[in-house]
């Protein structure tokens, strides 16, 4: 039995955005995500600075765990 491979068809209604606009959108999105990640990491650092001992103690196994 021969297997058929189907090629995806491009719709004539599909709008293609200019490459530079897409790259700009991607760059803006990346910058926003980078800022969000930095903010989360800063918050984690603050928590660890104030509660480092409690944080470490929460991971210590207690009998039978």
Protein Blocks (a to p, Z undefined) as FASTA:
>chain_A
ZZddddddddfkbccddfklmmmmmmmmmmmmmmmmmmmmmmmmmmmmmmmmmmmmmmpc
cehZZ
